[in-house]
Amino acid sequence: MLYYALKVAISALVIVAITEIAKRSSGFAALLAALPLTSLLAFMWLHVEGAKPELIAGLSSQIFWLVLPSLVLFLLLPLLLRQGFGFWLSLGLSISATAVCYFAMLPLLRKFGVQL
């Protein structure tokens, strides 16, 4: 149980650090947020827990393909905000569009032999 609490605490600390840095320097916070920190933490936790390298490699490959549709959120959110849409509406529409892109991407990946 202590191990899981440590995992949660470290993971939460990364998120809190990025939001606090954003208050001072949005560029540096964006750089940190753009790093695949969630993926890196997952890889490290899996390794520490004794996962086989094949599992970590497979996860890394799958993340690569699923990053592509997630880019829609980062394109659409600022566009909607700049057009005067409210934050929550912009975020909701961006998340919805991203979800549509994920669902559209899955059959395409299967067609090319990428298993998720």
Phi, psi and omega in degrees: 000321178298322179299316179294323177297320178296317178299315180295317182297314179295315180297317179294322179301320179298315181295314179297318180300316181296318180293325178289321177296324180299331179292338182254323183210099182295328179295314180292320177297320178297320178299313179296318181292330180287337175296145180282061185299319179299316179295316180299318177298317179298317179299315181295316180297318178299316180298314180299325181278002175088020179295148178290148179304328179298323179294315180294319178296318179296317178299317180299317179296318180294321178299318180308309184292328182275350173291325184304307179291337180291340179297337178302321180300316184285342174273318186282320183303308180294327178298312180294319179298319180290339177275001175094005175291148177294161182302307186295321177294315178300316180295315179299315179295321179294317178295317180298315179296322178295317178299318177300317179295322176299310182296328176287328183286326185302309179295327179295317178296318178299322180299326180264012173084012178272120181262131176245000000 
